[in-house]
Amino acid sequence: MLFIAPILILGSILDRITKLWAVNFLQGEPSVSYFSNFIRITYAENTGAFLGLGYNLPPQVRFWLLTATVGLFLLGLIVYLFIGKEVDKTSIVSLSLIFTGGFNNFIDRAFNDGAVVDFLNMGIGSLRTGIFNVADMYIMAGAALLIVGQFLFERKSRTQEAG
């Protein structure tokens, strides 16, 4: 449980600062590219889910799917993190990252008429990501760490069983 608070606090501060920066300095401005167009900084408000999925759903459906359901998921996740009996450190860190990203996008959506502020885009040539934000990076990093951690945990368990 020691890992949850620092990840949530520091992650939330960084996400909030970058989103405020995007609103104040990028909104209405043209995109800016860095590192031979590998990184593009461009302002967008995403009313959909990851990569804009569901942006064209009716507002009531978007609310229930992207705000209410996500809120319940986040509540369940934080309860699991606090009362889970055998949650390993890697899972705690990865789920804390996922919670932090989801929580910050949830707050953004709740106070921004159902939209999340996005401003980062990466790629080479025509192969590019969608526009995303720091909270999305936490979610992706947490998911990747969770997958790798589970793979390594299973591998370690099999090695111990065989030995």
C-alpha positions as a Python dict, from the first residue, in 0.01 Angstrom:
ca = {
    (1, 'M'): (0, 0, 0),
    (2, 'L'): (301, 223, 45),
    (3, 'F'): (330, 270, -333),
    (4, 'I'): (-26, 386, -401),
    (5, 'A'): (-17, 735, -246),
    (6, 'P'): (307, 862, -406),
    (7, 'I'): (206, 733, -749),
    (8, 'L'): (-140, 887, -717),
    (9, 'I'): (-20, 1221, -579),
    (10, 'L'): (283, 1275, -805),
    (11, 'G'): (107, 1129, -1107),
    (12, 'S'): (-197, 1350, -1053),
    (13, 'I'): (14, 1663, -1012),
    (14, 'L'): (206, 1595, -1333),
    (15, 'D'): (-108, 1511, -1529),
    (16, 'R'): (-296, 1818, -1402),
    (17, 'I'): (-3, 2054, -1474),
    (18, 'T'): (37, 1923, -1829),
    (19, 'K'): (-336, 1945, -1901),
    (20, 'L'): (-353, 2301, -1764),
    (21, 'W'): (-51, 2388, -1978),
    (22, 'A'): (-224, 2240, -2283),
    (23, 'V'): (-545, 2437, -2219),
    (24, 'N'): (-361, 2765, -2157),
    (25, 'F'): (-91, 2748, -2423),
    (26, 'L'): (-195, 2501, -2694),
    (27, 'Q'): (-568, 2558, -2738),
    (28, 'G'): (-627, 2737, -3068),
    (29, 'E'): (-259, 2715, -3167),
    (30, 'P'): (-110, 2513, -3454),
    (31, 'S'): (67, 2184, -3382),
    (32, 'V'): (436, 2193, -3297),
    (33, 'S'): (672, 1910, -3395),
    (34, 'Y'): (993, 1792, -3232),
    (35, 'F'): (1264, 1540, -3321),
    (36, 'S'): (1192, 1535, -3696),
    (37, 'N'): (816, 1512, -3634),
    (38, 'F'): (851, 1210, -3403),
    (39, 'I'): (659, 1401, -3134),
    (40, 'R'): (376, 1640, -3213),
    (41, 'I'): (221, 1867, -2953),
    (42, 'T'): (-135, 1949, -3052),
    (43, 'Y'): (-445, 2037, -2849),
    (44, 'A'): (-752, 1815, -2865),
    (45, 'E'): (-1056, 1747, -2650),
    (46, 'N'): (-1151, 1381, -2663),
    (47, 'T'): (-1515, 1300, -2583),
    (48, 'G'): (-1456, 932, -2655),
    (49, 'A'): (-1257, 666, -2479),
    (50, 'F'): (-904, 553, -2569),
    (51, 'L'): (-809, 697, -2910),
    (52, 'G'): (-1153, 856, -2939),
    (53, 'L'): (-1349, 530, -2947),
    (54, 'G'): (-1717, 601, -2892),
    (55, 'Y'): (-1695, 977, -2951),
    (56, 'N'): (-2001, 957, -3177),
    (57, 'L'): (-2225, 784, -2921),
    (58, 'P'): (-2518, 984, -2782),
    (59, 'P'): (-2415, 1196, -2479),
    (60, 'Q'): (-2622, 989, -2235),
    (61, 'V'): (-2461, 664, -2350),
    (62, 'R'): (-2113, 821, -2333),
    (63, 'F'): (-2186, 938, -1978),
    (64, 'W'): (-2288, 592, -1860),
    (65, 'L'): (-2006, 413, -2041),
    (66, 'L'): (-1720, 657, -1991),
    (67, 'T'): (-1803, 827, -1663),
    (68, 'A'): (-2032, 608, -1451),
    (69, 'T'): (-1885, 271, -1552),
    (70, 'V'): (-1528, 399, -1529),
    (71, 'G'): (-1606, 546, -1187),
    (72, 'L'): (-1732, 209, -1065),
    (73, 'F'): (-1427, 34, -1212),
    (74, 'L'): (-1194, 280, -1036),
    (75, 'L'): (-1380, 231, -708),
    (76, 'G'): (-1344, -146, -740),
    (77, 'L'): (-977, -112, -830),
    (78, 'I'): (-890, 104, -529),
    (79, 'V'): (-1084, -130, -297),
    (80, 'Y'): (-889, -425, -441),
    (81, 'L'): (-559, -242, -392),
    (82, 'F'): (-638, -175, -27),
    (83, 'I'): (-797, -504, 78),
    (84, 'G'): (-637, -753, -164),
    (85, 'K'): (-465, -1013, 52),
    (86, 'E'): (-192, -1141, -178),
    (87, 'V'): (-121, -857, -419),
    (88, 'D'): (247, -854, -516),
    (89, 'K'): (447, -530, -539),
    (90, 'T'): (459, -530, -919),
    (91, 'S'): (80, -561, -935),
    (92, 'I'): (38, -286, -675),
    (93, 'V'): (258, -48, -875),
    (94, 'S'): (101, -138, -1210),
    (95, 'L'): (-258, -116, -1079),
    (96, 'S'): (-171, 212, -903),
    (97, 'L'): (-52, 352, -1237),
    (98, 'I'): (-372, 234, -1407),
    (99, 'F'): (-581, 383, -1126),
    (100, 'T'): (-393, 715, -1138),
    (101, 'G'): (-438, 750, -1514),
    (102, 'G'): (-801, 644, -1505),
    (103, 'F'): (-878, 867, -1207),
    (104, 'N'): (-723, 1174, -1369),
    (105, 'N'): (-907, 1121, -1697),
    (106, 'F'): (-1226, 1057, -1496),
    (107, 'I'): (-1182, 1390, -1314),
    (108, 'D'): (-1105, 1565, -1643),
    (109, 'R'): (-1419, 1419, -1802),
    (110, 'A'): (-1637, 1502, -1499),
    (111, 'F'): (-1536, 1871, -1498),
    (112, 'N'): (-1491, 1928, -1872),
    (113, 'D'): (-1836, 1844, -2015),
    (114, 'G'): (-1743, 1481, -2078),
    (115, 'A'): (-1417, 1557, -2259),
    (116, 'V'): (-1056, 1474, -2175),
    (117, 'V'): (-774, 1710, -2274),
    (118, 'D'): (-520, 1538, -2501),
    (119, 'F'): (-210, 1694, -2652),
    (120, 'L'): (58, 1437, -2742),
    (121, 'N'): (105, 1246, -3066),
    (122, 'M'): (397, 1025, -3163),
    (123, 'G'): (501, 845, -3475),
    (124, 'I'): (715, 811, -3781),
    (125, 'G'): (574, 923, -4114),
    (126, 'S'): (213, 814, -4151),
    (127, 'L'): (246, 557, -3871),
    (128, 'R'): (125, 764, -3573),
    (129, 'T'): (-51, 716, -3243),
    (130, 'G'): (-375, 887, -3164),
    (131, 'I'): (-358, 1204, -2958),
    (132, 'F'): (-314, 1120, -2590),
    (133, 'N'): (-216, 1269, -2252),
    (134, 'V'): (3, 1189, -1953),
    (135, 'A'): (-278, 997, -1777),
    (136, 'D'): (-303, 770, -2083),
    (137, 'M'): (71, 703, -2050),
    (138, 'Y'): (16, 591, -1689),
    (139, 'I'): (-260, 354, -1798),
    (140, 'M'): (-46, 205, -2076),
    (141, 'A'): (265, 179, -1856),
    (142, 'G'): (59, 14, -1581),
    (143, 'A'): (-97, -233, -1825),
    (144, 'A'): (244, -319, -1976),
    (145, 'L'): (399, -364, -1631),
    (146, 'L'): (106, -580, -1521),
    (147, 'I'): (143, -807, -1825),
    (148, 'V'): (522, -835, -1793),
    (149, 'G'): (494, -885, -1416),
    (150, 'Q'): (239, -1164, -1455),
    (151, 'F'): (453, -1332, -1723),
    (152, 'L'): (762, -1320, -1500),
    (153, 'F'): (564, -1434, -1195),
    (154, 'E'): (423, -1734, -1384),
    (155, 'R'): (766, -1818, -1521),
    (156, 'K'): (918, -1798, -1171),
    (157, 'S'): (639, -2019, -1031),
    (158, 'R'): (695, -2283, -1300),
    (159, 'T'): (1070, -2279, -1237),
    (160, 'Q'): (1017, -2328, -862),
    (161, 'E'): (767, -2611, -922),
    (162, 'A'): (1007, -2787, -1159),
    (163, 'G'): (1310, -2741, -929),
}
